[in-house]
Amino acid sequence: MKHILIFGAGRSSFSLINYLLKECERQNWMLTVADYNYELALAKINGHEHGKAIQVDILQEQQREDLVKKADIVVSMVPARYHGEIAVTCLKLQKNLVTASYLTDEIQRMDGEVKNNGLIFLMECGLDPGIDHMSAMAVIDKIKDSGSILRSFETFTGGLLSPNPDENPWQYKFTWNPRNVVLAGQGVVKFLQEGRYKYVPYNRIFRRTEMVHIPGHGYFEGYANRDSLKYLDLYNLQGIQTLYRGTFRRPGFCRAWNVFVQIGATDDSYEMEGVDNMTHRQFINSFLPYNPHDSIELKIAHYMNLEFNSQEMFKLKWLGVFNDEFVGLKSGTPAQILEHILKKKWTLLEDDLDMIVMWHKFEFFEEEKLKVINSYMVSLGEDMNNTGMAKTVGLPLGIATKLILEGKIKKKGIRIPISKAIYEPILKELNLNGIEVKEEDAREIKMPDRNL
């Protein structure tokens, strides 16, 4: 009997665990879900005869080893900072490993040993990274295999709210790590556009956006996502003219969010004073000039050059940032305090449904003609457990785990899912499970203006 071990029973593990329990029942395998919160792991197993829940402290080496020793393959769903310890244990005990998190230099350095032991550590096999890699490479490989020359690749992904009549003017709530949302756009942002290297400073990220239409789902706005240039080598795109990766939000989100960026409310480099007695209103006022006569609302509108009754001001008021409600923290950086305030309005409720949207654009020369292909994926959440995020993160992980156990993925070493032998069978089964990447027919277009 084959044995699968999952470390981590958080919210995004629901679809993964359900998928693997069905496979365990079908193939007479066993699944163990290990989490620090035993009750959480027990709830995910839900009494299934092929499942077992166990409490674990993954920082305790002996506990990790005792569990990994009994497994044929390990799936890590713990926070990214703990993958290194799990990878070391898997290598020591010669067990395969699958995770949705980004490949780190620490794990990449294990590549030779992982190969020599006949193992695969498959990283970045969730949504983004994961399905984005697989769906992009499927089209890139097809274009190259036909003899055409790829000249441009743009891609956006976003975790959003499903369309609903809610009064939420942001049309957004946290569907993933709130801290990452608050800190989004910080760091180096660089990409290629018509053969020129482009750089966007943090204070301009949320003003440099572009609109994208997804058939049947309307318009979305995207902003640049950190370092797009690393994908030149990763996807073997040397010589390409445009390479741009970004994040989707609903139209109007970025201009309103830019207010927080410009006043300094997303800064995570220092702790503020007097937080334990601070209200939302005082938090915002901390970043604005002193004026004994003007209201905070008037000051921020003036500071940001906004109309007092603008959509941006309406969004801020709806969030409650001008309320005299206490923040509710003892201490914190501006970014941590803002995150805490936002959670009060942006935490998903029981009847909220999420939506994952992904879009790729490929421009290529077919002989002398310039053509374009757009592909896109939309995954709607069904309920609080079967969220779009849980499905798109968990299902590719579950499918990859099954394929490795069945010997259908034969690659060895440290891998991400960019080779046809890995992405093809995963995308095929994702499609059977309702996660379909739709590809529009290629159409001829005019050459863009290179004076950019």
C-alpha positions as CSV (number, residue, x, y, z in Angstrom):
1,M,0.0,0.0,0.0
2,K,1.4,3.4,-1.0
3,H,1.4,6.2,1.6
4,I,1.0,9.9,0.9
5,L,2.0,12.4,3.6
6,I,0.7,16.0,3.5
7,F,2.3,18.6,5.8
8,G,-0.3,21.4,6.4
9,A,-4.1,21.4,6.6
10,G,-4.8,25.1,5.9
11,R,-7.6,26.6,3.9
12,S,-6.0,26.0,0.5
13,S,-5.5,22.2,1.2
14,F,-9.2,21.3,1.0
15,S,-9.4,20.4,-2.7
16,L,-6.0,18.7,-2.6
17,I,-7.0,16.4,0.3
18,N,-10.4,15.6,-1.2
19,Y,-8.8,14.7,-4.5
20,L,-6.2,12.5,-2.9
21,L,-8.7,10.8,-0.6
22,K,-10.7,9.7,-3.7
23,E,-7.5,8.4,-5.4
24,C,-6.5,6.6,-2.2
25,E,-9.9,4.9,-2.2
26,R,-9.7,4.0,-5.8
27,Q,-6.1,2.7,-5.6
28,N,-6.0,1.4,-2.0
29,W,-3.5,4.0,-0.9
30,M,-3.3,5.8,2.5
31,L,-3.2,9.5,3.2
32,T,-1.9,11.1,6.3
33,V,-2.5,14.8,7.0
34,A,-0.2,16.3,9.6
35,D,-0.7,19.8,11.0
36,Y,0.2,21.6,14.3
37,N,-3.6,22.0,14.7
38,Y,-4.8,18.4,15.1
39,E,-8.5,19.4,15.0
40,L,-8.0,21.1,11.6
41,A,-6.3,18.0,10.1
42,L,-9.0,15.8,11.5
43,A,-11.7,17.9,10.0
44,K,-10.1,17.8,6.6
45,I,-9.9,13.9,6.7
46,N,-13.6,13.9,7.8
47,G,-13.6,10.3,8.9
48,H,-12.4,8.8,5.6
49,E,-11.2,5.2,6.0
50,H,-8.2,5.9,3.8
51,G,-7.2,9.0,5.7
52,K,-5.4,9.7,9.0
53,A,-4.9,13.0,10.9
54,I,-1.9,13.6,13.1
55,Q,-0.5,16.5,15.2
56,V,3.0,17.6,14.3
57,D,5.5,20.3,15.0
58,I,7.5,20.4,11.8
59,L,10.3,22.2,13.4
60,Q,11.0,19.1,15.5
61,E,13.3,17.0,13.4
62,Q,12.5,13.7,15.0
63,Q,8.7,14.2,14.5
64,R,9.3,15.1,10.8
65,E,11.5,12.1,10.2
66,D,9.1,9.7,11.9
67,L,6.3,10.7,9.5
68,V,8.4,11.0,6.3
69,K,10.0,7.6,6.9
70,K,6.6,6.0,6.5
71,A,5.6,7.9,3.3
72,D,6.2,7.2,-0.4
73,I,5.8,10.9,-1.3
74,V,5.4,14.1,0.7
75,V,3.3,17.1,-0.2
76,S,4.2,20.3,1.6
77,M,1.5,22.9,2.2
78,V,3.2,24.7,5.1
79,P,4.4,28.3,4.9
80,A,7.2,28.7,2.4
81,R,9.8,29.4,5.0
82,Y,9.6,25.8,6.3
83,H,10.0,24.0,3.0
84,G,13.8,23.8,3.4
85,E,13.5,21.7,6.6
86,I,11.1,19.3,4.9
87,A,13.2,19.1,1.8
88,V,16.3,18.2,3.8
89,T,14.3,15.4,5.6
90,C,12.9,14.1,2.3
91,L,16.4,13.9,0.8
92,K,17.8,12.2,3.9
93,L,15.1,9.6,3.8
94,Q,14.9,9.4,0.0
95,K,11.3,10.5,-0.5
96,N,9.8,12.5,-3.4
97,L,8.4,15.9,-2.6
98,V,5.8,18.1,-4.2
99,T,4.9,21.7,-3.3
100,A,3.1,24.8,-4.7
101,S,5.8,27.3,-3.4
102,Y,8.5,29.0,-5.3
103,L,11.8,27.2,-5.8
104,T,14.4,28.7,-3.5
105,D,18.2,28.8,-3.9
106,E,18.4,26.6,-0.8
107,I,16.4,23.8,-2.4
108,Q,18.0,24.3,-5.9
109,R,21.4,23.5,-4.4
110,M,20.1,20.0,-3.6
111,D,19.5,19.2,-7.3
112,G,22.6,16.9,-7.8
113,E,21.8,14.9,-4.7
114,V,18.1,14.6,-5.5
115,K,19.0,13.3,-9.0
116,N,21.6,10.9,-7.7
117,N,19.1,9.4,-5.4
118,G,16.5,8.9,-8.2
119,L,14.1,11.4,-6.6
120,I,12.0,14.3,-7.9
121,F,11.3,17.5,-5.9
122,L,8.5,19.1,-7.9
123,M,8.2,22.8,-6.9
124,E,5.9,25.6,-8.1
125,C,3.1,23.2,-9.0
126,G,0.1,25.2,-7.7
127,L,-1.7,28.1,-9.3
128,D,0.8,31.0,-9.6
129,P,3.3,29.6,-9.7
130,G,2.0,26.4,-11.3
131,I,-0.9,26.5,-13.7
132,D,0.6,29.7,-15.1
133,H,3.9,27.9,-16.0
134,M,2.0,24.9,-17.5
135,S,-0.6,26.8,-19.5
136,A,2.1,29.2,-20.9
137,M,4.6,26.6,-21.8
138,A,1.9,24.5,-23.6
139,V,1.4,27.4,-26.1
140,I,5.0,28.5,-26.2
141,D,6.1,25.0,-27.1
142,K,3.4,24.7,-29.7
143,I,4.4,28.0,-31.4
144,K,8.1,27.0,-31.4
145,D,7.4,23.4,-32.6
146,S,5.5,24.9,-35.6
147,G,8.6,26.8,-36.6
148,S,7.1,30.2,-35.7
149,I,9.1,32.8,-33.7
150,L,7.7,34.1,-30.5
151,R,8.2,37.9,-30.1
152,S,6.0,38.8,-27.1
153,F,4.5,37.2,-24.0
154,E,2.3,38.9,-21.4
155,T,0.6,37.2,-18.5
156,F,-1.7,38.2,-15.6
157,T,-3.2,36.3,-12.7
158,G,-5.5,37.5,-10.0
159,G,-7.4,36.1,-7.0
160,L,-10.6,38.2,-6.8
161,L,-14.2,38.1,-5.6
162,S,-16.8,36.4,-7.8
163,P,-19.2,38.9,-9.4
164,N,-22.0,39.6,-6.9
165,P,-24.5,42.4,-6.0
166,D,-22.6,43.2,-2.8
167,E,-22.1,46.9,-2.1
168,N,-18.3,46.4,-1.8
169,P,-16.9,49.1,-4.2
170,W,-13.5,47.5,-4.3
171,Q,-14.9,44.2,-5.6
172,Y,-12.1,42.6,-3.7
173,K,-11.4,40.7,-0.5
174,F,-8.5,38.6,0.7
175,T,-8.4,35.3,-1.1
176,W,-4.7,34.6,-0.3
177,N,-2.1,35.8,2.2
178,P,-3.2,39.4,3.2
179,R,0.4,40.4,4.0
180,N,1.4,39.7,0.4
181,V,-1.4,41.9,-0.8
182,V,-0.4,44.8,1.4
183,L,3.2,44.6,0.4
184,A,2.5,44.0,-3.3
185,G,4.6,45.9,-5.8
186,Q,7.5,46.5,-3.4
187,G,11.0,45.5,-4.6
188,V,12.4,45.8,-8.1
189,V,9.8,45.8,-10.9
190,K,11.3,45.3,-14.3
191,F,10.3,43.8,-17.7
192,L,10.9,44.0,-21.4
193,Q,8.7,46.1,-23.7
194,E,9.4,46.2,-27.5
195,G,13.0,45.3,-26.9
196,R,13.6,47.9,-24.2
197,Y,14.2,47.3,-20.5
198,K,11.6,49.0,-18.4
199,Y,11.7,49.7,-14.7
200,V,8.8,50.9,-12.5
201,P,9.5,52.4,-9.1
202,Y,7.1,51.4,-6.3
203,N,5.5,54.9,-6.2
204,R,4.3,54.4,-9.8
205,I,3.3,50.8,-9.9
206,F,-0.4,51.4,-9.3
207,R,-0.7,54.2,-11.9
208,R,1.0,52.1,-14.6
209,T,-1.8,49.7,-15.3
210,E,-3.4,48.1,-18.4
211,M,-6.9,46.9,-19.1
212,V,-7.6,43.3,-20.3
213,H,-10.9,41.9,-21.5
214,I,-11.8,38.3,-20.6
215,P,-14.6,36.9,-22.8
216,G,-17.7,36.4,-20.7
217,H,-16.2,37.9,-17.6
218,G,-15.6,41.6,-18.4
219,Y,-12.6,43.9,-17.9
220,F,-9.7,43.6,-15.4
221,E,-6.8,45.9,-14.7
222,G,-3.3,44.6,-14.2
223,Y,-0.2,46.0,-12.7
224,A,3.4,44.8,-13.1
225,N,4.6,42.0,-10.8
226,R,8.2,42.3,-9.7
227,D,11.0,40.8,-11.9
228,S,9.6,39.5,-15.2
229,L,13.1,39.1,-16.6
230,K,13.9,35.9,-14.7
231,Y,11.4,34.2,-17.1
232,L,13.8,34.8,-20.0
233,D,15.9,31.8,-19.0
234,L,13.1,29.9,-17.2
235,Y,10.9,29.7,-20.3
236,N,13.9,29.8,-22.8
237,L,12.7,33.1,-24.3
238,Q,16.0,34.7,-25.2
239,G,15.6,37.2,-28.0
240,I,11.9,38.0,-27.2
241,Q,10.8,41.6,-27.6
242,T,8.2,41.9,-24.8
243,L,8.0,40.0,-21.6
244,Y,5.6,41.2,-18.9
245,R,4.0,39.5,-15.9
246,G,1.4,41.1,-13.8
247,T,-1.5,40.8,-11.3
248,F,-5.2,41.4,-11.9
249,R,-7.6,43.5,-10.0
250,R,-11.0,44.9,-10.8
251,P,-11.0,48.3,-12.6
252,G,-10.6,51.2,-10.2
253,F,-8.8,49.2,-7.5
254,C,-5.3,50.3,-8.3
255,R,-6.0,54.1,-8.2
256,A,-7.6,53.7,-4.8
257,W,-4.9,51.4,-3.5
258,N,-2.3,53.9,-4.7
259,V,-3.5,56.3,-1.9
260,F,-2.1,54.0,0.7
261,V,1.1,53.6,-1.2
262,Q,1.6,57.4,-1.6
263,I,0.9,58.4,2.0
264,G,3.3,55.6,3.3
265,A,0.7,53.3,4.9
266,T,2.2,50.2,3.3
267,D,5.7,50.8,4.7
268,D,7.0,47.7,6.6
269,S,10.4,49.1,7.6
270,Y,9.6,50.6,11.0
271,E,7.2,50.3,14.0
272,M,4.8,53.1,14.9
273,E,4.4,54.6,18.3
274,G,1.1,54.7,20.3
275,V,-0.5,51.9,18.4
276,D,-2.4,50.5,21.4
277,N,-4.5,53.7,21.6
278,M,-4.7,54.4,17.9
279,T,-7.9,54.6,15.9
280,H,-8.3,54.0,12.2
281,R,-8.7,57.8,11.7
282,Q,-5.5,58.6,13.7
283,F,-3.6,56.0,11.7
284,I,-4.4,57.7,8.4
285,N,-3.8,61.2,9.9
286,S,-0.3,60.1,11.1
287,F,0.9,60.4,7.5
288,L,-0.8,63.7,6.7
289,P,0.3,67.3,7.3
290,Y,-1.0,69.1,10.4
291,N,-3.9,71.5,9.8
292,P,-6.1,72.7,12.7
293,H,-9.0,73.5,10.3
294,D,-9.2,70.8,7.6
295,S,-10.7,67.4,8.2
296,I,-8.7,64.3,7.6
297,E,-10.9,63.5,4.5
298,L,-10.2,66.9,3.1
299,K,-6.4,66.7,3.8
300,I,-6.1,63.3,2.1
301,A,-8.2,64.5,-0.9
302,H,-6.0,67.5,-1.3
303,Y,-2.7,65.6,-0.7
304,M,-3.7,63.0,-3.4
305,N,-5.3,65.6,-5.7
306,L,-8.6,63.8,-5.6
307,E,-12.1,65.1,-5.9
308,F,-13.8,65.0,-2.5
309,N,-16.6,62.9,-3.9
310,S,-14.4,60.8,-6.1
311,Q,-14.6,57.0,-6.4
312,E,-11.3,56.7,-4.6
313,M,-12.6,58.6,-1.6
314,F,-15.7,56.5,-1.6
315,K,-13.7,53.3,-1.5
316,L,-11.6,54.6,1.4
317,K,-14.7,55.6,3.4
318,W,-16.3,52.2,2.7
319,L,-13.2,50.5,4.2
320,G,-13.7,52.5,7.4
321,V,-10.2,54.1,7.5
322,F,-11.8,57.4,8.6
323,N,-13.7,55.8,11.5
324,D,-12.9,56.4,15.2
325,E,-12.7,52.7,15.8
326,F,-9.6,51.4,17.6
327,V,-7.1,49.5,15.4
328,G,-6.9,46.7,17.9
329,L,-3.1,46.1,17.9
330,K,-0.5,46.6,20.6
331,S,2.3,47.4,18.1
332,G,3.0,47.2,14.4
333,T,4.5,48.7,11.3
334,P,2.3,50.8,9.0
335,A,1.9,47.8,6.7
336,Q,0.9,45.5,9.6
337,I,-1.6,48.1,11.0
338,L,-3.1,48.6,7.5
339,E,-3.5,44.9,7.1
340,H,-5.3,44.6,10.4
341,I,-7.7,47.4,9.4
342,L,-8.4,45.8,6.0
343,K,-9.1,42.4,7.4
344,K,-12.2,43.9,9.1
345,K,-13.8,44.5,5.7
346,W,-11.8,42.3,3.4
347,T,-12.1,38.9,5.2
348,L,-14.2,36.4,3.2
349,L,-17.6,35.7,4.8
350,E,-19.5,32.4,4.6
351,D,-21.5,33.5,1.6
352,D,-18.6,35.1,-0.3
353,L,-17.3,33.3,-3.4
354,D,-13.9,33.9,-4.9
355,M,-12.7,33.8,-8.5
356,I,-9.4,33.1,-10.1
357,V,-8.6,34.8,-13.4
358,M,-5.5,34.0,-15.5
359,W,-4.7,35.4,-19.0
360,H,-1.8,35.0,-21.4
361,K,-1.1,36.8,-24.6
362,F,1.4,35.4,-27.2
363,E,2.5,37.3,-30.3
364,F,4.5,35.4,-32.9
365,F,5.7,35.5,-36.5
366,E,4.3,32.8,-38.7
367,E,6.4,33.1,-41.7
368,E,6.1,36.9,-42.5
369,K,2.8,37.5,-40.7
370,L,2.5,38.7,-37.1
371,K,-0.2,36.8,-35.2
372,V,-1.6,36.7,-31.7
373,I,-3.1,34.0,-29.5
374,N,-4.9,34.8,-26.2
375,S,-5.6,32.1,-23.6
376,Y,-7.4,32.4,-20.3
377,M,-8.7,30.5,-17.3
378,V,-11.5,31.5,-14.9
379,S,-12.2,29.3,-11.9
380,L,-15.2,30.2,-9.6
381,G,-15.4,29.3,-6.0
382,E,-18.3,27.0,-5.1
383,D,-18.4,27.6,-1.3
384,M,-16.1,28.4,1.6
385,N,-14.2,25.2,1.3
386,N,-14.3,24.6,-2.5
387,T,-12.8,28.0,-3.3
388,G,-11.4,28.9,-6.6
389,M,-8.0,29.4,-4.9
390,A,-8.2,26.0,-3.1
391,K,-9.1,24.2,-6.4
392,T,-6.4,25.9,-8.5
393,V,-3.7,25.4,-5.9
394,G,-4.6,22.0,-4.7
395,L,-5.7,20.1,-7.8
396,P,-2.5,20.4,-9.8
397,L,-0.6,19.3,-6.6
398,G,-2.8,16.3,-6.2
399,I,-2.6,15.3,-9.8
400,A,1.2,15.6,-9.8
401,T,1.4,13.5,-6.6
402,K,-0.7,10.8,-8.2
403,L,1.2,10.8,-11.4
404,I,4.6,10.5,-9.6
405,L,3.3,7.6,-7.5
406,E,2.0,5.9,-10.7
407,G,5.4,6.3,-12.4
408,K,3.9,8.5,-15.1
409,I,6.1,11.5,-14.3
410,K,9.6,10.1,-14.7
411,K,11.7,13.2,-14.4
412,K,14.3,13.4,-11.6
413,G,16.0,16.2,-9.7
414,I,14.6,19.6,-8.7
415,R,11.9,20.5,-11.2
416,I,9.2,23.0,-11.9
417,P,6.3,22.0,-14.3
418,I,7.7,23.6,-17.5
419,S,8.5,20.4,-19.5
420,K,5.9,18.7,-21.7
421,A,6.3,15.4,-19.9
422,I,5.1,17.1,-16.7
423,Y,2.6,19.8,-17.8
424,E,0.8,17.8,-20.5
425,P,-0.8,15.1,-18.3
426,I,-1.5,17.6,-15.4
427,L,-3.3,20.1,-17.7
428,K,-5.3,17.2,-19.3
429,E,-6.6,16.0,-15.9
430,L,-7.2,19.6,-14.7
431,N,-9.5,20.0,-17.7
432,L,-11.4,16.9,-16.7
433,N,-11.8,18.4,-13.2
434,G,-13.3,21.7,-14.6
435,I,-10.2,23.8,-14.6
436,E,-9.9,24.6,-18.3
437,V,-7.5,27.0,-20.0
438,K,-9.3,28.2,-23.1
439,E,-7.3,29.2,-26.1
440,E,-8.6,31.6,-28.8
441,D,-7.8,31.1,-32.4
442,A,-4.7,32.8,-33.7
443,R,-5.4,36.0,-35.6
444,E,-3.2,38.4,-37.7
445,I,-2.3,41.8,-36.2
446,K,-0.2,44.8,-37.1
447,M,3.2,45.5,-35.8
448,P,3.2,47.6,-32.6
449,D,4.9,51.0,-32.4
450,R,8.5,50.4,-31.1
451,N,8.8,54.0,-30.0
452,L,7.8,53.1,-26.4
